[in-house]
């Protein structure tokens, strides 16, 4: 063990060349502050007795492939490591690497509590406990999830870092000088990311309904995480179904299937950047073939799900190039299992090899569909609730201001800081014991 420690202490991490124009240039200053002892302390128990020097670019590449939960622990190695892992540049590199390799994926479930299932194993549903009581999960985006807390208060939450943010209040403007007693209110939320602005946004539509639930009008607002504020946008022109969540997020756009004219259903989209409404062209098929249409998202693409009237089948199309009608392709057609027709089918993700698609069927079971054999097999997950809403989730380090540990109601410190404090207490306890042993209590 002594030999191992001496050899690892001799490791050196050379900084990248000063003339480098790579994306790692922002980390030059951080890499120069790393000491030999700091590196050795983090790898002394795992490396062989001899190990070549590693360029900084390789170290960054290795770290970018690790799960977010592991990186949070590595923040304890040293202050430079903590600053580097928390830096916006590394957070973006880590997220980009996870997307490119389809790694750090899990399923997040809602409806009867909040659960997480590791996507690679799909073996067990683990209970997640946010800082507030909720089971309402909206769409996730880049590791952030929109939740509804007590009194229908919207929260943004990062399950990986356990940080959350309460969205600020935004008063309503009632139509025709009415008040709260004049209308029934229905609120719908959607959540997405605008890459051009590097901003996460929440879209809220509040519908005002009079007697007999007659639609009177609506108010639409957008919340910006970057500015931490709401702003009014043009009133939403369509009546929405009575569900809490607005729709499916793809490419900074929210989507929903609605009846907007002549009772024909259309894919209606709202662009979070331009704040405009438009319709997305559907694939070529006869609308009378289907009793219902819905949208979903998988692998960053928009999907359309159609339920046939008489054939007891569900068809799913995928739009491989967003906004291009010719890019629609029928992904699969699934028959009902056990003779019972499905009421809900939603595609979630491709398998690692890309030859199967994971489906949420009837909000109660997960099913693999083999694209080549056209067969299905149910996934047995321990602890799976009997009713669920499933969403693919990617672990990330995306920060949220004014967050806190999941066990705190507001503010607070994160888990890493708690461990640091515990470590300092242990050191002080050991030092006091040593002083008492050698009668140095007065020193």
BELZIZI-V107658 format. One record per residue. N is the residue number from 0. RES is the residue in one small letter. OMEGA is omega in whole degrees, -180 to 180 (999 if undefined). NEAR is the number of other ideal C-beta (glycine too) atoms within 12 Angstrom. D_LAST is the distance of its C-alpha to the last C-alpha in Angstrom with 2 decimals. Layout:
BEGIN
n: <N N>
res: <RES RES>
omega: <OMEGA OMEGA>
near: <NEAR NEAR>
d_last: <D_LAST D_LAST>
END
This chain:
BEGIN
n: <0 1 2 3 4 5 6 7 8 9 10 11 12 13 14 15 16 17 18 19 20 21 22 23 24 25 26 27 28 29 30 31 32 33 34 35 36 37 38 39 40 41 42 43 44 45 46 47 48 49 50 51 52 53 54 55 56 57 58 59 60 61 62 63 64 65 66 67 68 69 70 71 72 73 74 75 76 77 78 79 80 81 82 83 84 85 86 87 88 89 90 91 92 93 94 95 96 97 98 99 100 101 102 103 104 105 106 107 108 109 110 111 112 113 114 115 116 117 118 119 120 121 122 123 124 125 126 127 128 129 130 131 132 133 134 135 136 137 138 139 140 141 142 143 144 145 146 147 148 149 150 151 152 153 154 155 156 157 158 159 160 161 162 163 164 165 166 167 168 169 170 171 172 173 174 175 176 177 178 179 180 181 182 183 184 185 186 187 188 189 190 191 192 193 194 195 196 197 198 199 200 201 202 203 204 205 206 207 208 209 210 211 212 213 214 215 216 217 218 219 220 221 222 223 224 225 226 227 228 229 230 231 232 233 234 235 236 237 238 239 240 241 242 243 244 245 246 247 248 249 250 251 252 253 254 255 256 257 258 259 260 261 262 263 264 265 266 267 268 269 270 271 272 273 274 275 276 277 278 279 280 281 282 283 284 285 286 287 288 289 290 291 292 293 294 295 296 297 298 299 300 301 302 303 304 305 306 307 308 309 310 311 312 313 314 315 316 317 318 319 320 321 322 323 324 325 326 327 328 329 330 331 332 333 334 335 336 337 338 339 340 341 342 343 344 345 346 347 348 349 350 351 352 353 354 355 356 357 358 359 360 361 362 363 364 365 366 367 368 369 370 371 372 373 374 375 376 377 378 379 380 381 382 383 384 385 386 387 388 389 390 391 392 393 394 395 396 397 398 399 400 401 402 403 404 405 406 407 408 409 410 411 412 413 414 415 416 417 418 419 420 421 422 423 424 425 426 427 428 429 430 431 432 433 434 435 436 437 438 439 440 441 442>
res: <x x x x x x x x x x x x x x x x x x x x x x x x x x x x x x x x x x x x x x x x x x x x x x x x x x x x x x x x x x x x x x x x x x x x x x x x x x x x x x x x x x x x x x x x x x x x x x x x x x x x x x x x x x x x x x x x x x x x x x x x x x x x x x x x x x x x x x x x x x x x x x x x x x x x x x x x x x x x x x x x x x x x x x x x x x x x x x x x x x x x x x x x x x x x x x x x x x x x x x x x x x x x x x x x x x x x x x x x x x x x x x x x x x x x x x x x x x x x x x x x x x x x x x x x x x x x x x x x x x x x x x x x x x x x x x x x x x x x x x x x x x x x x x x x x x x x x x x x x x x x x x x x x x x x x x x x x x x x x x x x x x x x x x x x x x x x x x x x x x x x x x x x x x x x x x x x x x x x x x x x x x x x x x x x x x x x x x x x x x x x x x x x x x x x x x x x x x x x x x x x x x x x x x x x x x x x x x x x x x x x x x x x x x x x x x x x x x x x x x x x x x x>
omega: <179 179 179 -179 -180 -178 -179 180 -180 -179 175 -179 -178 177 177 -180 -177 -177 -176 178 -178 180 -179 -178 180 -176 -177 -177 -179 -177 -178 -178 180 178 180 -178 180 178 -177 -178 -177 -175 -173 -176 -174 -174 174 -175 177 -178 -179 175 180 173 -178 180 180 178 179 -180 178 -179 -178 -179 -177 176 -179 -179 177 180 177 177 -178 175 -179 -175 -179 176 176 177 180 -180 -179 -178 179 -175 180 -178 -180 178 178 178 -180 179 179 179 179 179 -176 -177 -177 -180 -179 -179 173 172 173 -175 176 176 178 -172 -179 -177 176 177 177 -174 -177 -177 -176 -174 -171 175 -177 -177 173 -177 174 -179 -175 -178 -180 170 -178 -178 173 178 176 -178 176 177 175 -178 174 -179 173 -179 179 -180 178 176 -180 178 164 -171 172 -178 -179 -178 -178 177 179 177 176 178 -178 177 177 -175 -179 172 -175 -179 174 176 177 178 -175 -178 -176 -172 164 -175 175 -177 175 -178 171 -172 180 -175 177 -174 -177 -180 -176 -174 176 -173 176 179 -179 174 176 179 176 -180 -180 178 -179 176 178 -178 -179 -179 -179 173 -178 178 177 174 177 177 -178 -180 -178 -178 176 170 -179 173 -178 -179 -179 -168 -173 174 -176 174 -177 174 -174 -173 -172 -176 -172 -178 174 175 178 -178 176 -174 176 174 -177 171 -176 178 176 178 178 -176 -180 173 -178 -176 173 -178 -178 180 -178 -180 -179 175 175 178 177 -179 179 174 -180 173 179 -178 -177 179 -168 177 -179 175 176 179 176 178 177 179 178 -179 177 179 176 -179 -180 180 -177 -177 -168 -173 177 180 175 179 180 175 177 180 -173 175 -170 176 -178 -175 -177 -178 175 179 179 -177 -178 174 -172 177 179 177 176 176 -179 180 177 171 180 170 -179 176 -177 -175 170 171 -179 -180 177 -177 178 177 177 -177 168 -176 177 180 179 180 175 -174 171 175 180 -175 -178 -178 -178 179 -179 173 -178 179 178 -178 178 177 180 178 -176 171 -174 164 -175 179 176 -175 178 -180 -178 179 -179 -174 173 -180 176 179 179 175 -173 -180 180 178 178 179 176 179 -178 -174 -179 -180 178 179 178 -180 178 178 179 178 178 179 179 179 179 180 178 178 180 180 179 -178 -176 175 -179 -175 -180 -176 999>
near: <10 10 13 20 19 16 19 27 23 21 30 22 33 22 26 26 15 12 9 19 11 18 19 28 20 23 34 25 19 30 35 17 21 30 20 23 20 27 31 26 22 27 26 26 12 13 21 14 17 13 20 13 16 23 21 33 24 18 33 36 23 19 34 35 22 29 28 40 25 21 36 35 22 31 31 26 29 23 18 27 33 26 21 37 36 26 26 18 25 37 31 24 32 40 34 22 29 32 25 16 18 22 24 33 34 40 40 43 40 36 25 21 27 40 34 37 36 23 31 18 18 32 19 19 30 24 20 29 22 40 33 28 18 30 27 33 37 39 41 41 41 39 38 42 48 45 43 33 26 17 13 21 27 38 42 45 42 43 43 42 35 33 38 40 34 32 34 23 15 24 12 26 21 22 21 12 8 19 13 13 9 18 27 21 27 28 34 36 39 41 43 41 37 28 22 13 18 19 26 40 43 45 46 41 41 35 33 31 23 19 11 8 15 13 25 24 28 33 31 37 34 39 34 29 37 17 15 21 18 26 21 21 26 19 22 36 22 28 24 33 22 15 22 30 36 42 38 39 41 37 26 32 40 47 41 39 34 32 20 21 12 8 10 18 30 25 39 35 38 40 29 40 24 18 25 19 30 19 26 38 22 27 30 14 20 13 22 14 20 27 22 24 34 34 38 41 33 35 25 28 32 42 42 43 43 37 30 27 17 11 17 20 25 42 34 40 34 30 36 22 18 24 22 15 21 12 17 28 22 22 33 34 26 35 23 21 23 14 8 13 23 34 19 25 42 39 41 39 36 28 26 17 12 16 17 28 39 40 40 42 35 27 24 27 29 37 35 31 36 21 26 13 12 16 18 28 20 21 29 17 31 15 19 30 25 15 19 33 34 44 44 41 37 38 38 41 45 36 32 32 20 21 33 29 25 30 17 22 20 19 16 19 18 31 25 28 20 21 21 21 16 16 15 15 14 14 14 14 14 14 17 16 14 15 15 14 11 12 9 12 12 7 10>
d_last: <33.05 31.15 34.38 34.76 31.35 31.98 35.43 34.50 31.83 34.70 36.57 37.33 38.98 41.35 42.14 45.81 48.07 47.99 51.73 51.63 53.58 52.64 51.19 47.75 47.52 45.31 42.58 42.36 39.45 37.52 38.32 37.08 33.55 33.27 31.04 31.76 28.58 29.37 32.86 31.83 29.39 32.29 34.91 33.24 34.61 38.10 39.36 41.09 39.68 41.82 42.47 44.20 42.81 43.89 45.22 43.61 46.92 46.84 43.32 44.49 47.62 45.68 43.38 46.44 47.99 45.18 45.30 43.62 41.41 40.06 39.39 37.39 35.03 34.84 33.53 30.10 30.17 28.99 29.64 32.67 34.12 33.73 35.41 38.12 39.02 39.12 41.30 44.91 46.37 44.80 45.65 49.26 49.30 47.99 50.60 53.36 52.55 52.62 55.99 57.46 56.61 57.05 53.62 50.92 53.78 53.92 56.17 54.98 57.05 57.75 60.13 58.76 55.06 53.35 53.05 52.24 54.00 52.99 56.10 55.93 55.99 57.47 56.36 54.48 54.19 50.59 49.90 48.18 46.53 46.44 44.59 47.89 50.78 53.51 55.85 57.79 57.16 58.97 59.31 56.18 55.77 53.29 50.82 51.11 53.03 54.75 54.38 55.70 53.25 53.95 56.92 57.91 55.05 54.85 51.56 50.69 48.38 46.83 46.43 44.48 41.66 42.18 42.47 45.31 46.94 49.17 52.26 52.93 55.82 59.20 61.92 65.43 68.59 71.43 74.93 77.72 75.47 74.93 71.87 69.91 72.58 75.29 74.00 72.40 69.49 68.65 65.64 65.33 62.43 62.18 59.28 59.27 57.97 59.69 58.90 60.50 58.12 55.12 55.03 55.09 57.66 58.80 62.47 63.46 67.03 67.82 71.38 73.23 75.86 78.41 80.57 81.31 78.39 80.49 78.48 78.42 76.03 72.49 69.53 67.54 64.10 61.63 57.85 55.91 52.32 51.83 52.89 51.89 55.22 58.67 61.94 65.51 67.92 71.60 72.49 72.79 76.54 76.69 76.24 73.43 73.27 71.31 68.14 64.65 64.15 66.25 66.76 65.82 63.75 64.89 64.33 63.11 66.17 66.55 69.65 71.67 75.20 77.21 80.84 81.57 85.36 88.34 86.04 85.06 81.42 79.58 76.12 74.78 71.83 69.53 67.80 64.33 64.53 68.10 68.20 71.71 73.57 75.85 77.32 76.58 79.73 80.16 81.51 85.27 86.24 88.41 86.43 88.82 87.52 84.21 83.38 79.97 77.86 74.11 71.61 68.45 66.22 65.35 63.80 63.89 67.64 69.69 71.53 74.54 75.24 78.81 80.07 83.69 86.25 88.28 86.75 83.62 81.49 78.65 78.76 75.78 76.07 73.38 73.58 72.34 72.72 71.80 74.75 77.33 79.88 81.05 77.57 77.84 78.06 78.58 75.52 76.69 79.00 77.75 79.91 78.91 77.27 78.90 81.77 79.72 79.62 76.29 75.66 72.55 71.73 69.00 67.99 64.24 63.58 65.01 63.81 61.87 65.17 67.01 69.78 68.86 68.10 65.89 67.65 66.70 69.78 70.54 66.85 66.41 66.37 65.30 68.04 68.23 71.51 72.67 74.30 76.41 77.56 77.66 76.15 73.35 70.73 68.40 64.63 63.01 59.61 57.58 56.63 59.04 60.03 63.77 64.00 62.10 62.01 60.81 59.46 58.17 54.58 52.70 48.90 47.39 44.40 46.50 44.21 44.98 43.48 41.82 41.58 39.26 38.33 41.41 39.99 39.44 42.31 41.30 38.53 35.43 33.41 34.67 33.90 31.91 29.45 29.10 28.28 25.68 23.94 24.16 22.69 19.65 19.18 19.52 16.90 14.34 15.56 15.27 11.70 10.83 13.18 11.69 8.20 10.46 12.72 10.64 8.93 5.32 5.58 3.81 0.00>
END
